[in-house]
Amino acid sequence: MTITIERICMRGNLSLRILVAILVIIAVLFIGIPLGALLLRVPPALLLVSLQDPVVLDALFLSLLTASISTGIVIGFGTPIAYINARCQYPGKKIIDTITDLPVVLPPAVAGLALLMAFGRRGLVGQYLNLMGIDIAFTTIAVIMAQVFVASPFYIRQARTSFAGINRVYEHAARTLGASPLTTFFSVTVPLAMTGILSGAVMTFARALGEFGATIMFAGNLQGKTQTMPLAIYGALQGDMDSSLALAVILVIISFAVIIVIKILTEKEEAVS
């Protein structure tokens, strides 16, 4: 008889269930206690007062703006890449997949340094841009580039998986009825993969919103220009603990909302499949 995990959880002996309960409690406490300590240090009144601080407002606005732009850029170039890698075989495909996935495991500081070496004033590409009067490093554009660099794999991987999992019978039916490849893609393929695409987009936005290492290396920490919420937390920690805590709580709330959205989208995808 095959013994499944569900049967073990439901009918396992008492010692096994106690062990599982202890492990779950330890995991929950390990994550929950630090978050609870953070939330307890920032009562609603303090949060509202901190939201009137120009540093907090500038960082919040810049983070939401750059993360939104970065997500849009990633969706724009990541969707065709994900579709091609999910459907097509071509020389060097594994190398391309590896390169697009690399930022997931690459330390953010290394990513920032690499961007600086490429697009800084004396960088591989930046030196020529500088001759044309174009400076990218330590600007808002640098923030967006850093976010796109580190967050793009989260969308590309999710979209690639969604495109690969589509039943192509529907696409063949659309083509049989006279739809062009482009029409089939937008009217059939994308709607079928939409749940995964949205889930990847949400994860990309969250990753861009929380980016720190690559941003501070490539864009710096200039209020109103390159100082996103993670950078503002780091800066405020030196002298304004209330602002630092308020920004941290805001990021926790946004992160929690992101997880809820992803779970809802995942449940819908499982229900459809």
Secondary structure, DSSP 8 states (H G I E B T S, - for coil): ----HHHHHHH--HHHHHHHHHHHHHHHHHHHHHHHHHHHTS-HHHHHHHTTSHHHHHHHHHHHHHHHHHHHHHHHHHHHHHHHHHH---TTHHHHHHHHHHHHHS-HHHHHHHHHHHHSTTSTTHHHHHHTT---TTSHHHHHHHHHHHHHHHHHHHHHHHHHTS-THHHHHHHHTT--HHHHIIIIIHHHHHHHHHHHHHHHHHHHHT--HHHHHHT---TTTT--HHHHHHHHTTT-HHHHHHHHHHHHHHHHHHHHHHHHHHHHHHHH-
